[in-house]
Amino acid sequence: MHLTAENLAARRGEDLIFVSISFHLAAGDALVLTGRNGSGKSTLLRVAAGLLRPEKGTVIFHGEECPEGRQPGEVSHYLGHRNAMKSELTVAENLDFWRTFLGNIGSGAGLSIEDAADAVGLSEITHLPFGYLSAGQQRRIAFAKLLVAHRPVWILDEPTAALDANADGLLADLITGYLAKGGIVLAATHQPLGLKNAQELKMTGFAGVDAGVWG
Ligand SMILES: Nc1ncnc2c1ncn2[C@@H]1O[C@H](COP(=O)(O)OP(=O)(O)OP(=O)(O)O)[C@@H](O)[C@H]1O
């Protein structure tokens, strides 16, 4: 199983944000994107997740169940800046929606809603509307979403925003456990995620207004 990006370039508006980005991640690998605000981390994650069309290049996932290759967006969890939960629905209802909507990919199985909430330390409050939770609790439930459906790739944009030190450690443990089981993680962050052996890609931003990528 591997996730491969070749010669990626992306544009936002008029500007080329990056060019010539390539990486190859195998099962158990993590790549952490770093760089100042506006350097293109979210843009690269959105390209990898299939939410933004690249100007040039490809990102492809190959797995046992799809040796011919698939778009990573079809096999990944994408956790963006927002938590993608409905405030009016309870925590359990939100997780149940994502569990059903995303489904399992490959040979792994997602956790039950109770086990996933327990894994993020919030098993007591799954009956509450999501909107009642604190910002940190909401982010923890967004992590639980990663656990209720098995997907071979996690794409995480600033996953530790709004977290206390305890939750930082919890996320590091969740990611480490996922990598140990052969998951692939692509994450953007300003704070160290506490991962051992993660590769780092430093984004520099703004590759030019008119710079050609085809010549
Ligand atoms: N829809 C858009 N149209 C034009 N420019 C955009 C658009 N979205 C983002 N940009 C620009 O693209 C650049 C890269 O933004 P991006 O969100 O990828 O940066 P980032 O490294 O994730 O930043 P941060 O650390 O602040 O989250 C920024 O200069 C931003 O202003």
The ligand as an SDF file (V2000), in Angstrom:
LIG
                    3D

 31 33  0  0  0  0  0  0  0  0999 V2000
   -9.6600   30.5290   -2.7960 N   0  0  0  0  0  0  0  0  0  0  0  0
   -8.4740   31.1680   -2.8430 C   0  0  0  0  0  0  0  0  0  0  0  0
   -8.2330   32.0770   -3.8010 N   0  0  0  0  0  0  0  0  0  0  0  0
   -7.0420   32.7250   -3.8680 C   0  0  0  0  0  0  0  0  0  0  0  0
   -6.0390   32.4930   -3.0050 N   0  0  0  0  0  0  0  0  0  0  0  0
   -6.2430   31.6040   -2.0360 C   0  0  0  0  0  0  0  0  0  0  0  0
   -7.4590   30.8890   -1.8970 C   0  0  0  0  0  0  0  0  0  0  0  0
   -7.3600   30.0580   -0.8500 N   0  0  0  0  0  0  0  0  0  0  0  0
   -6.1070   30.2330   -0.3500 C   0  0  0  0  0  0  0  0  0  0  0  0
   -5.4450   31.1510   -1.0580 N   0  0  0  0  0  0  0  0  0  0  0  0
   -4.0570   31.5990   -0.8380 C   0  0  0  0  0  0  0  0  0  0  0  0
   -3.2070   30.4610   -1.0200 O   0  0  0  0  0  0  0  0  0  0  0  0
   -2.0850   30.5740   -0.1600 C   0  0  0  0  0  0  0  0  0  0  0  0
   -1.8760   29.2610    0.5680 C   0  0  0  0  0  0  0  0  0  0  0  0
   -2.9320   29.0900    1.5140 O   0  0  0  0  0  0  0  0  0  0  0  0
   -2.9850   27.8120    2.4530 P   0  0  0  0  0  0  0  0  0  0  0  0
   -4.2970   27.8590    3.1860 O   0  0  0  0  0  0  0  0  0  0  0  0
   -2.6940   26.5990    1.6460 O   0  0  0  0  0  0  0  0  0  0  0  0
   -1.7740   28.0920    3.4530 O   0  0  0  0  0  0  0  0  0  0  0  0
   -1.3600   27.3310    4.8070 P   0  0  0  0  0  0  0  0  0  0  0  0
    0.1030   27.0590    4.7160 O   0  0  0  0  0  0  0  0  0  0  0  0
   -2.2530   26.1820    5.0700 O   0  0  0  0  0  0  0  0  0  0  0  0
   -1.6180   28.4840    5.8800 O   0  0  0  0  0  0  0  0  0  0  0  0
   -1.9960   28.4340    7.4570 P   0  0  0  0  0  0  0  0  0  0  0  0
   -0.7510   28.0170    8.1610 O   0  0  0  0  0  0  0  0  0  0  0  0
   -2.3420   29.8720    7.7280 O   0  0  0  0  0  0  0  0  0  0  0  0
   -3.1680   27.5170    7.6140 O   0  0  0  0  0  0  0  0  0  0  0  0
   -2.3370   31.7840    0.7420 C   0  0  0  0  0  0  0  0  0  0  0  0
   -1.5790   32.8610    0.2720 O   0  0  0  0  0  0  0  0  0  0  0  0
   -3.8180   32.0530    0.5700 C   0  0  0  0  0  0  0  0  0  0  0  0
   -4.1100   33.4290    0.7040 O   0  0  0  0  0  0  0  0  0  0  0  0
  1  2  1  0
  2  3  1  0
  2  7  2  0
  3  4  2  0
  4  5  1  0
  5  6  2  0
  6  7  1  0
  6 10  1  0
  7  8  1  0
  8  9  2  0
  9 10  1  0
 10 11  1  0
 11 12  1  0
 11 30  1  0
 12 13  1  0
 13 14  1  0
 13 28  1  0
 14 15  1  0
 15 16  1  0
 16 17  2  0
 16 18  1  0
 16 19  1  0
 19 20  1  0
 20 21  2  0
 20 22  1  0
 20 23  1  0
 23 24  1  0
 24 25  2  0
 24 26  1  0
 24 27  1  0
 28 29  1  0
 28 30  1  0
 30 31  1  0
M  END
$$$$
